[in-house]
Amino acid sequence: MTANLSTPLGICKITGDEDGISEIKILDKDEELSNSVPKVLIPAANQMTAYFKGELKEFNIPLNPKGTSFQKQVWLALNQIPYGETRSYLQISKEIGNVKAIRAVAAANGKNPLWIVTPCHRVIGSDGSLTGYAGGLWRKKYLLDLENPPIQQELF
């Protein structure tokens, strides 16, 4: 089952079934918005809407992503990154117990099927740079700014 909803980043496509949400991604092309959302996808759709309004900091929906055991291990580590914080690929590779797996961690991060919910956008370069994001760096920056808005430096 799928549902398409509008977000500030484009059309969000949510896919899942009774076993959980298997995919959430922002599409680069226009697709028709869903007139109705299948019952099993309503919690995910509601939580995505609340997230983009700044009303939700932690998702609470059943997840069922498809991937290798290594990818799932990386995605589990991504889910531990708190809202408004970032980690480097090196930090994630250390967390999963394989400091030499930085490139494999980056590759698994890029294959994350649950954008935003499994916060791959919170992973940055060791030097603090915004590196790699399947949805484009402008979306990554938007999400990081949404979670941790820049402080206004001047009044006028």
N, C-alpha and C positions, 0 to 999 in steps of 0.2 A: 504494500500500500504506500502511496505517496501523497504529499501535500505540498503545495507551493504557496509561500507567503511573502509579502513585501517586507524588505528591511532597508535601512539606509545604505547598505552595501550592494543591493541588488535582490533578485529573487532567491529566496532560501528554499531549497528542496529538501524535504524531510522524508526519509524512507524507513519503513520498519514494519513490524508485525507484533503478534502477541508475545514473542520472545524478547522484544526490545527494539530500540532504534539502531539501525545498521548503517545509516548514512545521513549526514547533514552537510550540505555544501551550498555555497553561494554560486549561482550560475553567472556566466559571462554573457549569456544571451537571454533575451526576453522569452519568457514562457508564460502561459496563461496562469493567473492566480487561481487557487482552488476556491470553488463556490462553497464547498463544505469540506471539512477535515474529518477523515476516518477516526472513529472513536479512540482507537489505540494510539493515534498520533496527537490527540488534543493536548495532553500534558506537555509534550515537546513543543508544540506550536505556541502554547500559552507561555511557556518558560522562555522561548526565544524572543517573543514579543516583550516580555518583562525585562529581559537582559538588555535589549536595545533601548528601552526606556530608562535604563539605569536603576531599575527596581529589583534586580536579581543578581546576586553575586555567586551563587552556587547552584548548579543544576542538580535536580533530583529526579532523574528519569532512568528507566532500565535501558541499558546499552547492550548491543549485540553486534559489535563490529567484526567484520571478516578480515583476517590477516594471519600472518605466521606467529608462532609463539614469541619470537623476538620482537616483532612489531607490537604485539599486545603488551609485552613487558615494558617497552618504551612508552606506549600510550598510557599505561597504568602510572608510570612515573610522571607523565605530563599532567595527569589528573590530580597530582599532589601539589602542583604549583598554585599557591594561593592567588586569588583575585587581586589584580593590581601589582603583582610581582612578576619578575622575570627570572629565568635561569639560562645558562649557556649550554650549548651542546656538550661541552666538557663536563659541566656539573651533572647533566643527565646521564652521561656515560659512567661517571663515578657512582651515581645513585643506583644504577643497575648492576654495578660491580664489574664493569669492563671499561677501564679508562682508555683503552686503545680503540674503542668502538665508536669514536666520534663521528666518522663518516657514515657508519651504519645507523647510528642514532639519527643523524640528519636525514638519511634516506627514509627511515621509518617515520620520522616526523612528517616528511613530505607525502607519505602514503596514508596519513591519518584520514579516515573517512568521516570523522565526526567533528568537523570544523566548529570552533568556538566552544562546544561542550567539552571536548577533549582539547585543552587550550594550547595547541601547537603555536599559536601566535605569540605566546609568552616565552618562546625560546629565541634567544638572540645570540649574536657572536660574543666570544669571550671579551672582545674589546668594547662591547656595548652597542655594536652596530646592528641595524636591522638587516638581517640576512635571510634570504630564502623564505618565501611563503607561497604556497601553491596558488593562493588567491590574489597574489600581487602585493608588493610592499605597501602600496597605498592603503590596502585593506588592513594589513597588519598594523600600520601606524594608527589608523582609525580605531581599531579595537584596543590597542594599548592606551591611547588617549582617552577612550571611553572609560576604561577601568582606572585610569590614573591621570585625570585631567591636568594639563599644564597649569601652573600657578601664574596668575596675572601679575606681570612685573610692574606695570605702570597704570595709573588711572587715566591719564590723558596723553 
